[in-house]
Amino acid sequence: MDDITHLATSLGSRLQALGAAVTTAESCTGGGIAEAITRVAGSSAWFEAGYVTYSNRQKQRQLQVPEALFAEVGAVSEPVVRAMALGASRHAQARFSVAVSGVAGPGGGSEEKPVGTVWFAWADGELLFTERRQFSGDRHAVRHQTVIVALQGLLALASGEKPGRG
């Protein structure tokens, strides 16, 4: 069993023990987190929905991310992933959520947000944790690392721990 499938299986066991569900709000991973979760047989018992909101317009329409945030801070930012995580939880009526937005490359980076920059938000109800990571490697590597960190954070949160590096 690979690392991602192992994390998703562990997350499912923890969520089932809690009687809780999770949802995802993804941009740079294009549904990769939801795909990992649904690899696990029986995941329909604890996975509500996955939102792949690649465009800013869909982040607004599906997750109610305020339009002004994109002009103020850009899509790859803490305020946007916070709004994505809360919007996904609200719409899916799931206790837990994770949101990711980043620059997977090979283009699209800037001095402020180079390729490999990813913002994460994990929510348990209204309790939110965020983290910015800088990954290395090609597009596949950045997306792969993002899925792993997203699942690790969800598992930590569902286990009563703070997700992320601290």
Secondary structure, DSSP 8 states (H G I E B T S, - for coil): --HHHHHHHHHHHHHHHHT--EEEEESTTTTHHHHHHTTSTTGGGTEEEEEE--SHHHHHHHH---HHHHHHT-SSSHHHHHHHHHHHHHHHT-SEEEEEEE--SSS---SSS-TTEEEEEEEETTEEEEEEEE--SSHHHHHHHHHHHHHHHHHHHHTTS--S--
